[in-house]
Amino acid sequence: MFYKVKAVKPLKDFILEITFENSTIKYYNVSNLFEKWPNFIDLKNISGLFENVKVDNGGYGISWNENIDLSCNELWENGYII
């Protein structure tokens, strides 16, 4: 099952606020990926890149550019509710 993304909002400290189509809101800490996936370190090193996150067509994920993206399932499964 896919939990499609409706909206994404970048917050401080590399946290994303994700709103899913079922109205659930979760937070996702992108900084956990800096060591795991080398492309993600660009979000820290390139000024303004983190804030340019967008929802992909269809809501199946989010992306910053052609090299940095996350699937809706990753966000759903590893996001957390505050």
Secondary structure, DSSP 8 states (H G I E B T S, - for coil): ----EEEEEE-GGGEEEEEETTS-EEEEEGGGGTTTSGGGGHHHHSTTTGGG-EE-GGGSEEEEETTEEEEHHHHHHH-B--
